[in-house]
Amino acid sequence: MRWFVGLLIASLAVAGVVTQMLRGQPNPPEPPAFASPEQRYAWVLSTFLPWLEQFREQFHNVPRSDGEFLRWLIVATKRRKALEIGTANGYSAIWLGLGLEATDGRLTTVEIQPNLVKEARRNLQRAGLDKVVTVLEGDALKVVPKLEGPFDFVFIDVGPRALPFFEVVEPKLSEDAIVAVHRPPFEGALRDYLNAMQQRSGWLTTVVQTGAPTAIVLSVRVPKRQ
């Protein structure tokens, strides 16, 4: 009998999470009228992103420190045309978008679940980034081959199976491309991807820890000698 009660509780918990995801995020803060882009930027960092962070586990978002690193990386390396695979609710797209806003760049992000596409578009609009970020609905393995490249930055956040997504995007990459992949915080995550990238000719790969349990697997394309 105990096993049945335990199974019932677990089933109800899963159902609750799924229902909450389908309903979206309750009571989001709405942006006030801003007197300047700087005020909007400060509101996104101090109010909107912290509100989104309460749903991090529900939507499998990157930790804030990873998001801050991705924004810094885009600005520091002057990225202009970026692609994200795995939008979820748009949390990481906001960090990427803030970086690209500083470089006058643009982000295309692809999400397969229709309810998350709607949620991400709403969140990006609240952050004032709907002109910087375009959200596409569909299977990235089918969508990416149709996109116009080249992309100089790619962020892949799809769980442990990253390699097929890298392989589909590689023909669309610029000669100085940077590819960042979110590594989940469990044993052996992305092991096949890491092994493949470390043996791949023309790429340098390392793992970046920002202080969070997760990590960013970072690969840079080695420029060809003239």
C-alpha positions as CSV (number, residue, x, y, z in Angstrom):
1,M,0.0,0.0,0.0
2,R,2.8,2.4,0.8
3,W,4.3,2.0,-2.6
4,F,1.0,2.9,-4.2
5,V,0.7,6.1,-2.0
6,G,4.2,7.1,-2.9
7,L,3.6,6.5,-6.6
8,L,0.3,8.6,-6.4
9,I,2.2,11.5,-4.7
10,A,4.9,11.4,-7.3
11,S,2.4,11.4,-10.1
12,L,0.5,14.3,-8.6
13,A,3.8,16.3,-8.2
14,V,4.7,15.7,-11.9
15,A,1.2,16.6,-13.0
16,G,1.4,19.8,-11.0
17,V,4.7,20.8,-12.7
18,V,3.4,20.1,-16.1
19,T,0.2,22.0,-15.4
20,Q,2.2,25.0,-14.1
21,M,4.4,25.0,-17.3
22,L,1.3,24.9,-19.5
23,R,-0.3,27.8,-17.6
24,G,2.9,29.8,-17.7
25,Q,4.5,32.0,-15.0
26,P,1.9,33.6,-12.6
27,N,1.8,37.3,-11.8
28,P,4.9,38.6,-13.8
29,P,6.1,42.1,-13.1
30,E,5.1,44.4,-15.8
31,P,7.7,47.0,-17.0
32,P,6.9,50.6,-16.0
33,A,7.5,53.5,-18.4
34,F,11.2,54.0,-18.7
35,A,12.9,57.4,-19.2
36,S,15.9,55.8,-20.8
37,P,17.3,52.5,-22.1
38,E,19.6,52.5,-19.0
39,Q,16.5,52.5,-16.7
40,R,15.0,49.5,-18.6
41,Y,18.4,47.7,-18.4
42,A,18.6,48.3,-14.7
43,W,14.9,47.1,-14.2
44,V,15.6,43.9,-16.2
45,L,18.7,43.1,-14.1
46,S,17.3,44.0,-10.7
47,T,13.6,43.1,-11.0
48,F,12.6,41.0,-13.9
49,L,15.4,38.5,-14.1
50,P,15.3,37.8,-10.3
51,W,11.5,37.2,-10.7
52,L,12.2,34.7,-13.5
53,E,14.9,32.9,-11.4
54,Q,12.3,31.5,-9.0
55,F,11.2,29.2,-12.0
56,R,14.8,28.1,-12.8
57,E,14.3,24.4,-12.0
58,Q,10.9,24.2,-13.5
59,F,12.2,25.5,-16.9
60,H,15.8,24.1,-16.5
61,N,17.3,27.5,-17.0
62,V,20.9,28.3,-16.6
63,P,22.0,29.8,-13.2
64,R,22.4,33.5,-13.1
65,S,26.2,33.3,-13.0
66,D,26.1,31.4,-16.3
67,G,23.8,33.9,-17.8
68,E,26.1,36.8,-16.7
69,F,29.1,34.9,-18.2
70,L,27.3,34.5,-21.6
71,R,26.4,38.2,-21.7
72,W,30.0,39.1,-20.9
73,L,31.3,36.7,-23.5
74,I,29.2,38.2,-26.3
75,V,30.2,41.8,-25.4
76,A,33.9,40.9,-24.9
77,T,34.2,39.1,-28.2
78,K,31.9,41.6,-30.1
79,R,29.4,38.9,-31.4
80,R,26.8,40.2,-33.8
81,K,24.7,37.3,-35.1
82,A,23.8,34.6,-32.6
83,L,21.7,31.5,-32.4
84,E,20.2,29.7,-29.4
85,I,18.9,26.2,-29.5
86,G,16.5,25.5,-26.6
87,T,14.7,28.7,-25.6
88,A,12.5,27.4,-22.7
89,N,10.9,30.5,-21.1
90,G,13.4,32.9,-22.6
91,Y,15.6,33.4,-19.5
92,S,19.0,32.7,-21.2
93,A,17.8,34.5,-24.3
94,I,17.4,37.6,-22.2
95,W,21.0,37.4,-21.1
96,L,22.2,36.8,-24.6
97,G,19.9,39.6,-25.9
98,L,21.3,42.1,-23.4
99,G,24.8,41.3,-24.6
100,L,23.8,41.6,-28.3
101,E,22.0,44.8,-27.6
102,A,25.3,46.3,-26.6
103,T,27.0,45.1,-29.8
104,D,24.1,46.0,-32.0
105,G,23.6,42.3,-32.8
106,R,20.7,40.0,-33.2
107,L,19.7,36.6,-31.7
108,T,17.6,33.8,-33.3
109,T,16.4,31.3,-30.8
110,V,14.6,28.0,-31.5
111,E,12.1,26.2,-29.2
112,I,10.1,23.0,-30.0
113,Q,7.3,23.4,-27.5
114,P,4.6,25.9,-28.5
115,N,3.6,26.9,-25.0
116,L,7.2,27.8,-24.2
117,V,7.5,29.8,-27.5
118,K,4.6,31.9,-26.3
119,E,6.1,32.3,-22.8
120,A,9.5,33.3,-24.2
121,R,8.0,35.9,-26.5
122,R,6.1,37.5,-23.6
123,N,9.2,37.5,-21.4
124,L,11.4,39.0,-24.1
125,Q,8.8,41.7,-24.8
126,R,8.7,42.5,-21.1
127,A,12.5,42.8,-21.1
128,G,12.3,45.2,-24.1
129,L,14.3,42.8,-26.3
130,D,11.6,41.7,-28.8
131,K,13.4,43.7,-31.5
132,V,16.7,42.1,-30.7
133,V,15.6,38.5,-30.3
134,T,13.4,36.4,-32.7
135,V,11.8,33.2,-31.3
136,L,11.2,30.4,-33.8
137,E,9.0,27.4,-33.1
138,G,10.0,24.0,-34.3
139,D,12.5,21.2,-34.1
140,A,16.0,22.8,-34.3
141,L,17.3,19.8,-36.3
142,K,14.9,20.8,-39.0
143,V,14.8,24.5,-38.5
144,V,18.5,25.3,-38.4
145,P,19.4,24.0,-41.9
146,K,16.9,26.5,-43.3
147,L,18.4,29.5,-41.5
148,E,20.6,32.0,-43.1
149,G,24.1,32.1,-41.6
150,P,26.8,32.6,-40.8
151,F,26.4,32.7,-37.0
152,D,29.3,33.9,-35.0
153,F,27.9,32.7,-31.6
154,V,25.8,29.7,-30.7
155,F,24.3,28.7,-27.4
156,I,22.9,25.1,-27.1
157,D,20.8,24.2,-24.1
158,V,19.0,21.0,-24.8
159,G,20.2,18.7,-22.0
160,P,22.7,15.9,-22.5
161,R,22.3,15.3,-26.2
162,A,24.1,18.3,-27.6
163,L,26.2,16.7,-30.4
164,P,23.5,16.3,-33.0
165,F,22.6,20.0,-32.6
166,F,26.2,21.0,-33.0
167,E,26.6,18.9,-36.1
168,V,23.5,20.5,-37.7
169,V,24.6,24.1,-36.9
170,E,28.4,23.6,-37.8
171,P,27.9,24.4,-41.6
172,K,26.2,27.7,-40.6
173,L,29.1,28.9,-38.5
174,S,31.5,31.8,-39.2
175,E,35.3,31.3,-39.3
176,D,35.7,32.8,-35.8
177,A,32.6,31.2,-34.3
178,I,32.1,30.5,-30.6
179,V,29.9,27.6,-29.4
180,A,28.7,27.4,-25.8
181,V,26.8,24.4,-24.5
182,H,25.0,24.2,-21.1
183,R,26.2,21.2,-19.2
184,P,23.6,19.9,-16.7
185,P,24.8,19.2,-13.1
186,F,24.9,15.4,-13.1
187,E,27.6,12.8,-13.6
188,G,28.8,12.2,-17.1
189,A,26.7,14.9,-18.7
190,L,27.9,15.8,-22.2
191,R,30.7,13.3,-22.0
192,D,30.2,12.2,-25.6
193,Y,30.0,15.8,-26.8
194,L,33.2,16.7,-24.9
195,N,35.1,13.8,-26.3
196,A,33.9,14.5,-29.8
197,M,34.8,18.2,-29.6
198,Q,38.2,17.6,-28.1
199,Q,39.1,15.3,-31.0
200,R,37.5,17.6,-33.6
201,S,40.0,19.2,-36.0
202,G,39.9,23.0,-36.0
203,W,38.3,23.5,-32.6
204,L,39.6,24.3,-29.1
205,T,37.3,23.2,-26.3
206,T,37.3,23.8,-22.5
207,V,34.9,23.7,-19.6
208,V,34.0,27.0,-17.8
209,Q,32.7,26.9,-14.2
210,T,31.1,30.1,-13.0
211,G,30.6,29.0,-9.4
212,A,27.3,27.2,-10.1
213,P,26.8,23.4,-10.1
214,T,26.3,23.5,-13.9
215,A,29.0,24.4,-16.4
216,I,29.5,25.9,-19.9
217,V,31.4,23.8,-22.4
218,L,33.0,26.4,-24.6
219,S,34.4,25.8,-28.1
220,V,36.2,28.3,-30.3
221,R,37.0,27.8,-34.0
222,V,40.7,28.0,-34.7
223,P,41.3,30.5,-37.6
224,K,42.7,28.9,-40.7
225,R,46.3,29.9,-41.6
226,Q,46.6,32.0,-44.7
